[in-house]
Amino acid sequence: MHVPDGFLDAPTSVATGVVAAAGVAVALRGAHRELDDKTAPMAGLVATFVFAGQMMNFPVGAGTSGHLLGGALAAVLVGPFTAVLCISVVLLVQALLMADGGITALGTNITLMALVGVVVGWGVFALLRAVLPKRAALVAPAAAVAALLSVPAAAAVFTALFAIGGTVPVDTGAVLAAMVGWHVVIGTGEAVITCLVVGSVVAVRPDLVYGARPVLAARRLEIRRPGVTA
């Protein structure tokens, strides 16, 4: 998913840079409501895990690569605003120190992975959490579905950007087929990883999982209800 320098024209790269900067600015404000003494260390662990996962790249054609995105995983564990910051920092370090993703394409990569990946992932998870029973056991499966859908969504947005400002002589249909097709496969793997990681944390320390807080609150109300009526 890392977009290299020169793959999109200058106007498109500038536009995604503006979107990325605005998204990070909003995330900085929103993260104050999500971070506390418990979740701040978790944010560092999530960023480290995503960094390691994204370093395992493989080509998917048309000059792009596929790997773990981590948007849904990070959003469920530490909250959507903090997740945007975690993944943005990972992408910045990769671009500056690892030559993974272009410097001029940093805004594009943040838009795709830190914004689209997180927003779609969290949106799907929040929707499922609202309609499913309030059970801790369902947090991990909901996160898995969110991860599965967020990855091809980011790939589809990239294809739209390529159709607008692509500079490489590759047919847009071929890019769409390669990106979405491969990222459905990647999304399946990411769904498995997300389910295992979130499920493991929920089983041991559910209080550290941001996405599980409403479930835990509902559980406490159920426990207290008999005592109140008695």
N, C-alpha and C positions, 0 to 999 in steps of 0.2 A: 504493500500500500504506500510505501514511501515514494513520493514524487520527486524526481531529480530536477536540478536546475535546467531551465530552457525547455522543459516538456510542455509548459503552458506559456502563452505569450505574456508580455509585460502587463497589459491592462487587466488580464484575468488574475495574474499573480498579485498585483496591487490590490485588486478588489477582495481577494480572499485574505490578504494580509490585514485589510481594514476590518473584515468580519472577524478574523481571529483575534485582533487586538480588542475589539469591542466585547467579544465573548469572554476573553480572559479578564477584562476589567469588571464585567458583571460577576464572574466567578469569584474574583477577589473580594467583592462585597458580600456575596452570598456565603462564602466559606466561613465567615465569622459566626454564622448561625449554626454551622455544622461541627466545627472543631471545638473540642474541649480536651481535658487532660487525658481522656481515654482514647479519643479518636485521632489526636495529633500523631502519636507514635504509629498508629495503624496506617495513616496516610503515607508515612515514610516507607513502611513495609510494602504497601501497595505499589508505590512508585518504583521501588526496587524490583518487585516481582514483574511488573509490566516491562520495565527496562530489560530484564533478562529474557522475558518471553519474546519481545520484539527483536532481539538480536538474532533470533533463529529465523532467517529469511530464506525464501526460495522463490525463483522467478516464476511469474505467471504470464509472461508475454508482454509485448508492446513497451518494454523498458521499465516495467514496474515489478514490484515484489510483493509477496504475501507473507503474513505472519500474524501472530496474536495481536489483536487491537487492544483489548482490555477495558473498553469503555463501560460496558455493562457491569463487568466484575468490579471495577473501581467505584462506580456509582452506587452499587448495592452495598459495598463494604464501608465507604466513607462519605457517601452523599454525592449528588450530581455536581455541585459547585466545586467541591474539593477534588472530585475526580477530574474535572476539566483542568485544574491546576496541576495535578499529578502527571497527567499524560502530556500536558504542554511542556513541563519541565523535562520530562523524558525525551521528548522530541527535540527540544532545544539542545540538550546535552549530546544527543546522537548526531545532530546536524553539525555542531561545532567541533566535537572531539572524535566522532566515529565516522564522519563522512557518510552517514546513513540518512539520505534525504538532503535536498539542496538547501543552501542558505536562502536563496531568493524564493524557494518554494516552501519555506518554513510556514508561512501563513496558510498555504494550501494544505499542508500536512496537518497543522493544528485544526483547521476547519474540518477536515475529513475525519480525523481520528479522535481529537479531543472534544469537538463540538458535535458533529453528526453522530459519532459513535456513542457518546455519552447521552445526548438528548434522546436519540431513538431507544437506546438501551434502557434508560431510566423511565421513559414514557411507557414502553411496553411492560416493564416490571411493575410500575405503579398501577397500570390498568389491571394487570393480572392480580395484584395484591388486593385491589378494590373489589374484584368479583369473586375471588377464591375465599374459602373459609379462613378465618384468622388462626392459622396453625403454623408453628415454627417449621414443621417438616416440609411445608410448601414453599418456603422462601427460596431454597436452592433450586427446585425445578422452575420456579418463575424466573429466577435470574438466568437459568440456562436458556429458556425460550427467548428472553430479552437479548442475550448474547448472540444467539443464532440469527435473529432478525437484524441486529444492529450492524453486523459485518457486511452482508450484501447491500444494506442501505447505504453505507459509506462508499462502497464500490460503485453503486448506481449514481451517487452524487458526483463522484470523480468522473464518471463517463459523461455526465452532463457538462461538467467543466471542460472536459476535453473537446466535446462537441462545440463549445463556445470559443475556446481559445487554444486548442491543441496546435502544436507546431510540428509534430512528427507526422510524416505522410503515412498514416495508418487509418484504415477505414473505421469509422466510429462503431459500426456494427460489430467488427472484429474485436474492438476494445471492450464493448459491452459484454459480448459473449465470454471473452477471456476473464474479465474482471469479475462479473457477477457469478459466472459459472464456477470459477475457482474459489471465490470467496463464500459461496454457499458451502463448499467443502470445508474451507477454513472455519466458517461459522459453526459447522457441526463439531469440529474439534474444540473450538473455543467454548461451545456450549457445555461440552463434557468437562473441560478444565474448570469453567466457572461453577458448574454444579458441584464438583468435588471440593473446590476451595471454599466456596460459600457454605456448603453443607458441613464441612469440617469445622469452620469457625463457629457456625450456629450451634453445633453439637457441644462445643467446649465453652465458648464465651459468646452467647447470643447477644449480650449487652454491647459487644463491640461492633456489631453489624448494624449500620445505619438503617438499612432497609427492613430490618426485623423489629425496629422500635415500636411501630404501631401494633404489631402482633404481640409483643411482650406486654404492652399497655393493656390490650384487650384481655390477655391472660390474667393480669393482676386484678382487673375488674371482676373477672369471673371468680377468682379465688376469694376476693373480699366480700362478694355479694352474700354468701350464706351467713357470714358473721354479722353483716349489717341487719339482715332480717331477723336474726336471732336476738 
